Amino acid sequence: MLQITELYIYPIKSMGGIRLNEAMVTDRGLQYDRRWMLIDDNNRFISQRECSQMALLKTAINDSYLVVTNNVTNTSINIPLTTRSKGFIQVTIWDDSCVSVLMRDEINAWFTKALGISVRLVYMPDDSQRLVEEKYAKHNDITSFSDAFPFLLIGQSSLDDLNTRLDNAVQIDRFRPNIVFSGAAPYCEDTIDSFTINNINFNGAKLCARCNMITINQNDSTSAKEPTKTLARYRRRDNKIYFGQNLIHNGSGKISVGDELHLISTHTDQRFIIA
């Protein structure tokens, strides 16, 4: 039986995630997942790829606020979940552009001081619709400020297999999944085509090509060659390294740790099978 073992959201793109026991599936992914994002002076997104210190900013959510804590200075800031803003702004994520809400000056100043670079925080309102790439979409699917898709699925056995090949094991937070599952062979997620959780439909869109973020230790923001070096030996195709499956979905509702993934179909498409 395939079963959810961990659920994660990352409220601010590229900052610390939150492990949940249950989560609400919305039109663009899990509730609060990547609904906020830091941008530079050119209104372009910023991630750990350029600023690894973002790993040291951890997030939590209570009834009223998104709470961000700087693990270096042990200082925090409360960001209202009901957004009050300076106005709207057009922002860029990779090749996409969408309308966002710009946060207040005092919030932007806190992040600028924490990271030592000029940044501003933006929020994606409900009426801002960022479409998934057309060739992967099925129902005019949308996503938040994620890199490209509303969900990332990783099998626990895939991480376990990787760690048998490493001198020093890595944690799942390197890979920033939304759903982690058990009950299958390593890399089973590569060939998952469709499944349901609590009558919500999920479809595999494409394997997730990994960038340098997986080399960043999420506890201290240091980086090394692993696990990229090891993954390159057996998870490489066309000069890209793959780990995990991006998903799109149809439906909404609650999913929880312990819920079953009801597998509907798999595929044997060689484009998605890594030897």
Residue, then its C-alpha position, 0 to 999 in steps of 0.5 A: m500500500l502506498q501511504i503518505t508519510e510526510l507533508y510539507i509546505y514552504p510558505i515563502k519560496s525558497m525558505g524553510g518548510i513546515r511539516l504538517n500532519e494534514a493539509m488542504v489541497t487548493d486550486r494551486g497546491l497545498q494551502y499557503d504553499r509558496r504564496w509569498m516570495l522575495i524579489d530583487d530590485n528588478n522584481r525578479f524572484i530570489s532563491q537559495r540558488e543566489c542566496s543560500q542564507m535564505a535556508l536560515l529563515k524558518t517559517a511557522i503559521n498560527d491562526s493570524y500570522l506567518v511567522v518567520t524566524n532568523n535562526v542566526t539572530n533569533t529574531s522574528i517577524n509576524i506577517p498577517l495572513t490577511t494581507r495588508s499591502k502597499g499595492f500591486i506589482q508585476v513580478t517574474i518567476w523564471d519565464d512567467s510574470c504575474v501580479s502580486v501584492l507588495m508587502r509593507d516597508e517594515i517587512n521588506a526592511w526586516f528581510t533586507k537586514a536578515l539577508g544583507i541584500s535588497v529584497r522585498l516580499v510579495y504575496m500571490p492573491d487569489d485572483s492572480q492566476r499563474l498557469v502551469e506550462e501548457k504542454y503539461a496542463k490538463h485542466n488549465d492548471i495553475t500553481s503558486f510561486s513554485d518553480a513550475f508545478p503545484f506539487l512535488l512527490i518523492g518516495q521515502s524509499s528513493l531517499d533511503d536508496l540515495n543515502t545508502r550510496l552517500d558517506n553522509a546521509v541527507q535529509i528530505d528537506r534538501f529536495r523540498p517535496n510536498i508529499v512523501f510516501s512509503g510502500a513502494a520500490p525506490y524511484c517508483e514515482d518516476t512511472i506513476d501516471s495517475f492516483t487519487i488521495n481522498n478522491i482528489n486526482f493527481n497526475g504525474a507531469k514530469l520528473c523534477a530536474r534538480c539544481n544546486m539547491i539540493t547541495i545546500n544544508q538546510n540547517d546551516s546554509t553551507s554547501a558541498k558537492e553531494p548529493t549531486k555528485t552521487l546522483a549524477r552517477y545514476r540519475r542523469r539524463d540529457n545533462k540533467i539530474y532527476f529526483g522526484q515527480n512533479l504533479i498536477h491535480n484536479g479537485s480540493g479537500k484535505i489530505s493527511v499523513g497516513d492517507e493512502l495513494h490509490l494508484i490508477s495507472t503507471h507508464t513505461d515511457q522511456r523519456f521518464i525512466i532513468a537507468 
